[in-house]
Amino acid sequence: MSTFKDRLTLLWPEKSTSEIADKIGMSYVGLSKVFSKDALPKADTLLKIHEVSGCDLKWLMTGEGVPFPKGAATGSNQELQEPVAGYNAKWNAKSIQTAPEVLDTLGNPVDLSEFVFIPRYNVKVAAGHGYAVEDEKPRFTMAFRKYWIRFYLHTDPKSLSVVKVAGDSMEGILFDGDNVLVDHSRNQPGNGLYVLRIGEELIVKRTQTLPGNYLLVSSANEAYQPFELNLADETSGVEIIGKVVWFGRQI
């Protein structure tokens, strides 16, 4: 079981390549290329396989360890429970030739357990007049170190998502095309950069709490006028989505 194809076939022994590709969200051509090159698919596809089958992610990528550390399949692959238990016993009983480690661009081993993969949504938060919310399904994921999230952001990775900035109202701080990391657990009125939902539109602005349960919403670009929101007005349709805690930009 030294190749990725071998490991994937073990998870779905009765499925054809086309059926496996459909199950994990790949095209038949794409999966066939991965098999022919003895390569690994993209990180989001690996995570999809892990979620659907319940298999161990490190085993899936490298062949090291056992497919299901607890000795039984989970998720949609309960029918593999007995065969997989036998495979686990074989892997525990003797060493086998494994696939190469996951390496960085310098050839150094990478421990994927040090990272979390945050969903990046194909949703634009407007640094301008607002964008309508249409498709809120993640398109891919972005990797962040667990240590950084725990000790610098002090939050749960499950509370995070990445979205794209559009418009020019926050120029000087955020620019069109920036990716921003949003902490959804910080969804109470506060001072800083926040993503707000007003009606069916999403905006990213600088906010400041004011006496009387008001929120001042302002832009970095002086061409855009600040305005106040009455948070006590339940009919205003205002929702604080989360606080911006990081941004990434292509130079």
C-alpha positions in Angstrom: 0.0 0.0 0.0 2.9 2.4 -0.8 1.0 4.5 -3.4 -1.8 6.9 -3.0 -3.9 4.9 -5.5 -3.5 1.8 -3.4 -4.7 3.6 -0.3 -7.7 5.2 -2.1 -8.6 1.8 -3.6 -8.6 0.3 -0.1 -11.1 2.8 1.1 -13.5 2.0 -1.8 -12.5 -1.4 -3.2 -15.8 -2.0 -5.1 -15.8 1.5 -6.7 -14.4 2.3 -10.2 -12.0 5.3 -10.7 -14.9 7.3 -12.0 -17.1 6.5 -9.0 -14.3 7.4 -6.6 -13.7 10.7 -8.4 -17.3 11.6 -8.1 -17.4 10.7 -4.4 -14.4 12.9 -3.5 -15.4 15.8 -5.8 -12.7 15.3 -8.5 -13.1 14.8 -12.2 -12.2 11.4 -13.7 -9.4 13.0 -15.7 -8.0 14.8 -12.7 -7.9 11.7 -10.5 -6.5 9.6 -13.3 -3.6 12.1 -13.6 -3.0 11.9 -9.9 -2.8 8.1 -10.1 -0.5 8.1 -13.2 1.9 10.5 -11.6 1.8 8.7 -8.2 1.1 12.2 -6.8 -1.3 13.6 -4.1 -4.3 15.8 -4.9 -4.8 19.2 -3.4 -5.2 19.7 0.3 -9.0 20.4 0.1 -9.5 17.1 -1.7 -7.4 15.2 0.9 -9.6 16.7 3.6 -12.7 15.7 1.6 -11.5 12.1 1.5 -10.7 12.2 5.2 -14.2 13.6 6.0 -16.1 11.1 3.8 -14.2 8.0 4.7 -13.1 8.7 8.3 -9.5 7.5 7.5 -6.4 8.9 9.1 -5.1 11.9 7.2 -1.4 11.1 7.7 -1.9 7.5 6.5 -3.8 8.8 3.5 -0.9 11.1 2.5 2.1 9.0 3.4 1.0 5.4 4.0 2.4 5.6 7.6 0.4 4.1 10.4 -3.0 2.5 9.9 -6.0 3.6 7.9 -8.3 3.8 10.9 -6.3 4.2 14.2 -9.3 3.1 16.3 -9.5 -0.1 14.3 -12.8 0.6 12.6 -14.1 2.7 9.7 -16.3 5.6 10.4 -18.6 7.9 8.5 -20.0 6.5 5.2 -17.6 3.5 5.2 -19.0 1.4 8.0 -19.1 -1.5 5.6 -15.3 -1.6 5.7 -15.1 -2.3 9.4 -14.0 -5.9 9.3 -11.6 -5.7 6.3 -10.0 -2.6 7.7 -9.5 -4.1 11.1 -7.5 -6.8 9.4 -5.4 -4.3 7.5 -4.7 -2.4 10.7 -3.5 -5.6 12.4 -1.1 -6.2 9.5 0.2 -2.7 9.6 0.8 -2.9 13.3 2.4 -6.3 13.0 5.2 -5.4 10.7 6.8 -2.4 9.0 6.0 -1.8 5.3 7.5 0.4 2.6 5.8 3.7 2.7 5.4 6.6 0.4 7.7 9.6 0.7 7.0 12.2 3.4 5.2 15.4 2.7 7.9 18.0 2.0 8.2 21.7 1.7 9.8 23.4 -1.3 13.2 23.1 0.3 12.8 19.3 0.8 12.1 19.5 4.5 9.5 17.3 6.1 6.1 19.0 6.9 4.0 17.9 9.8 0.4 18.6 8.7 -0.9 18.1 12.2 0.6 21.5 13.0 -1.8 23.2 10.7 -5.6 23.9 10.5 -7.3 24.4 7.2 -9.7 27.4 7.3 -12.5 27.5 4.6 -12.2 30.3 2.1 -15.6 31.4 0.9 -16.4 32.8 -2.5 -18.1 35.7 -0.8 -17.0 39.3 -1.2 -17.2 41.7 1.7 -17.5 45.2 0.3 -15.1 48.0 1.1 -17.6 50.2 -0.6 -21.4 50.2 -0.9 -22.0 46.5 -0.1 -22.2 43.2 -1.9 -25.2 40.9 -1.9 -24.8 37.5 -0.3 -25.2 34.8 -2.9 -23.1 31.7 -2.6 -21.9 31.0 0.9 -20.2 27.6 0.2 -16.4 27.3 0.7 -14.4 27.1 -2.5 -11.1 26.0 -1.0 -9.1 26.2 2.3 -6.1 28.2 3.5 -3.6 26.7 6.0 -2.7 28.4 9.3 -0.5 27.2 12.1 -2.5 26.0 15.1 0.1 27.6 17.5 -0.5 31.0 15.9 -4.3 30.7 16.2 -4.2 29.5 19.7 -1.5 31.8 21.2 -1.9 34.9 19.1 -5.6 35.0 18.1 -6.8 33.2 21.2 -9.7 31.6 19.4 -11.1 28.3 18.2 -10.2 27.5 14.5 -13.8 26.5 13.9 -14.8 30.1 14.5 -12.7 31.3 11.6 -13.3 31.8 7.9 -11.6 33.7 5.0 -13.4 36.0 2.6 -12.4 38.5 -0.1 -12.4 42.3 0.1 -13.9 44.2 -2.8 -14.0 48.0 -3.4 -11.9 51.0 -2.3 -13.6 52.5 0.8 -11.0 50.9 3.1 -7.9 51.8 1.0 -5.0 52.6 3.2 -5.9 49.6 5.4 -7.5 47.0 3.2 -7.4 46.9 -0.6 -9.6 45.4 -3.3 -8.6 41.7 -3.6 -7.3 41.3 -0.1 -8.2 38.1 1.8 -9.3 38.7 5.4 -9.6 36.2 8.2 -12.8 36.7 10.2 -13.3 35.5 13.8 -17.0 34.8 14.1 -16.9 34.3 17.8 -16.2 38.1 18.2 -19.6 39.1 17.0 -20.5 41.7 19.6 -20.2 45.5 19.1 -16.6 46.6 19.4 -13.8 48.9 18.2 -11.8 47.7 15.2 -12.3 46.2 11.8 -15.5 44.2 11.5 -17.6 42.5 8.9 -21.2 43.6 9.1 -24.4 42.3 7.4 -26.9 45.0 6.6 -29.9 43.5 5.0 -28.6 41.2 2.3 -25.3 43.0 2.0 -21.9 42.4 3.6 -19.4 45.2 4.3 -16.1 45.5 6.1 -15.6 48.7 8.0 -14.0 50.3 11.0 -16.4 50.4 13.9 -16.6 52.3 17.2 -19.1 51.8 20.0 -20.9 55.0 21.1 -23.1 55.7 24.1 -26.8 54.8 23.8 -26.2 51.5 22.0 -25.0 53.2 18.8 -22.3 52.0 16.5 -20.2 54.4 14.4 -19.3 52.8 11.0 -16.5 54.5 9.1 -14.2 54.0 6.1 -10.5 54.6 5.7 -11.1 56.4 2.4 -12.4 59.9 3.2 -14.5 59.9 0.1 -17.0 57.7 2.0 -19.0 59.3 4.8 -19.3 57.6 8.2 -22.7 56.7 9.5 -24.3 55.5 12.7 -26.3 52.3 13.4 -28.9 52.1 16.2 -28.2 48.6 17.5 -31.3 48.8 19.7 -33.5 48.9 16.5 -34.4 45.3 15.9 -35.8 46.2 12.5 -32.5 47.6 11.2 -31.4 44.2 9.8 -27.9 44.7 11.1 -25.8 41.7 12.1 -22.1 41.7 13.3 -20.6 38.8 11.5 -17.2 38.9 13.1 -13.9 40.8 13.6 -11.1 40.9 11.1 -8.0 39.5 12.7 -5.7 39.1 9.8 -5.4 39.9 6.1 -3.3 38.6 3.2 -2.4 40.5 0.0 -0.8 39.8 -3.3 1.8 42.6 -4.0 
